[in-house]
Amino acid sequence: VSDADPRLRMNAAWALERIKPKTESDMPRLLADLSSRDAQARKQAAMALGNMGPRAAAAVEDLTAALGDPERDVRMSAVIALGGIGPGSAPAVPKLIEALEEPSMRMGVIWALGNIGPGAQAAAEALGRLASEGNAAIGAAASGALRKIRGEGGPGR
């Protein structure tokens, strides 16, 4: 992932995203690719970081910044990565709460907040509103996330 060719780096990030386990030595290049001009490279980098799970906690700030990316796929990949990191993504909660406003992102954000667990307590009010709205799938997901935030269910369940 250290080649000068952005397409080669994108393909390497794509491959890393599928190969487990990832190593922390891959993080500098993946973090750099989160700022690439190429949206696909940004998306693949976020996905690869997310697959590292809690070991990618050092990427939370960069992934949080990616929540503001102009490309929806990059934003969603960042959401999923933050959820994959779990409790270490607690600093991203305020931006994740903002992301709940985007309907196409809502289910992924709810999942991520649930995986963060008690560190996502600031999202409880917003999730409570979603739990009582008319959409059954969103309501069920929000209720499940609230249980995890309250410590009634572990991350990833």
C-alpha positions in Angstrom: 0.0 0.0 0.0 3.0 2.3 -0.3 3.2 2.5 -4.1 3.1 6.0 -5.7 0.3 4.8 -8.1 -3.1 5.6 -6.5 -4.9 2.8 -8.4 -2.3 0.2 -7.2 -2.8 1.6 -3.6 -6.6 1.3 -4.0 -6.3 -2.3 -5.2 -3.9 -3.0 -2.3 -6.4 -1.5 0.2 -9.2 -3.6 -1.4 -7.0 -6.7 -1.0 -6.1 -5.8 2.6 -9.8 -5.3 3.3 -10.4 -8.9 2.5 -7.2 -10.4 4.1 -7.3 -11.0 7.8 -5.6 -10.2 10.1 -4.6 -6.6 9.3 -1.5 -5.2 10.9 -0.9 -1.9 12.5 1.9 -1.3 10.0 -0.7 -0.9 7.3 -2.4 2.0 9.1 -0.2 4.9 7.9 -0.9 4.2 4.2 -4.6 3.5 4.9 -4.9 6.7 6.8 -3.3 8.6 3.9 -5.7 6.9 1.5 -8.6 8.3 3.5 -7.6 11.6 2.1 -7.1 10.4 -1.5 -8.7 12.3 -4.4 -10.1 8.9 -5.5 -13.4 8.1 -3.7 -12.9 4.4 -4.3 -9.5 4.5 -2.5 -11.1 6.3 0.4 -13.9 3.8 0.6 -11.5 0.8 0.5 -9.2 2.4 3.1 -12.1 2.8 5.5 -13.3 -0.7 4.9 -9.8 -2.1 5.5 -9.5 -0.1 8.8 -12.9 -1.3 9.9 -11.8 -4.9 9.4 -8.9 -4.3 11.7 -11.5 -3.9 14.5 -10.4 -2.5 17.8 -6.7 -2.5 16.6 -7.7 0.5 14.3 -8.7 2.7 17.3 -5.9 5.1 16.3 -7.9 5.8 13.1 -11.1 7.0 14.8 -10.3 10.7 14.3 -9.6 10.2 10.6 -12.7 8.0 10.2 -14.8 10.6 12.0 -13.6 13.2 9.5 -14.6 10.8 6.7 -18.2 11.1 7.9 -18.1 14.4 6.1 -16.9 13.0 2.8 -19.0 14.1 -0.2 -19.4 10.5 -1.4 -22.1 8.5 0.4 -20.2 5.2 0.0 -17.1 6.6 1.7 -19.3 8.0 4.6 -21.0 4.6 5.0 -17.7 2.8 4.9 -16.5 5.1 7.7 -19.6 4.4 9.7 -19.2 0.7 9.4 -15.5 1.0 10.3 -16.3 3.0 13.4 -18.8 0.3 14.4 -16.2 -2.4 13.8 -13.8 -0.6 16.1 -16.4 -0.6 18.8 -16.0 1.1 22.1 -12.9 2.9 21.0 -15.0 4.9 18.6 -16.8 6.8 21.4 -15.1 10.1 20.3 -17.1 9.8 17.0 -20.5 9.7 18.7 -21.4 13.4 18.2 -20.7 13.1 14.4 -22.6 9.8 14.3 -25.6 11.4 15.9 -25.5 14.0 13.1 -25.3 11.2 10.5 -28.6 9.8 11.8 -30.2 12.7 9.9 -29.3 11.1 6.6 -31.9 8.4 6.0 -29.8 6.2 3.7 -27.1 6.1 6.5 -29.4 5.5 9.4 -29.3 1.7 9.8 -25.5 1.6 9.6 -25.2 4.5 12.1 -27.6 2.8 14.5 -25.5 -0.4 14.3 -22.3 1.5 14.9 -23.7 3.3 17.9 -24.8 0.0 19.4 -21.4 -1.5 18.9 -19.8 1.5 20.6 -21.9 0.5 23.6 -22.1 2.6 26.8 -19.7 5.2 25.3 -22.6 6.2 22.9 -24.8 7.3 25.8 -25.1 10.7 24.2 -27.1 9.1 21.3 -29.7 7.6 23.6 -32.2 10.5 23.1 -31.9 10.4 19.3 -32.2 6.6 19.3 -35.2 6.7 21.6 -37.0 8.9 19.1 -36.1 6.6 16.2 -37.3 3.6 18.3 -40.8 5.1 18.6 -41.1 6.3 15.0 -43.3 4.4 12.5 -40.5 2.5 10.6 -40.5 -1.0 12.2 -37.0 -2.0 11.1 -35.5 1.3 12.2 -37.4 1.2 15.5 -36.2 -2.4 16.2 -32.6 -1.5 15.3 -32.7 1.6 17.5 -34.2 -0.4 20.4 -31.4 -3.0 20.1 -28.7 -0.2 20.0 -30.2 1.3 23.1 -30.0 -2.0 24.9 -26.3 -2.3 24.0 -25.7 1.3 25.2 -27.4 0.5 28.5 -25.2 -2.6 28.8 -28.0 -5.0 28.2 -26.3 -6.6 25.1 -22.6 -6.9 24.1 -21.0 -5.2 21.1 -21.5 -7.0 17.8 -24.8 -8.8 18.9 
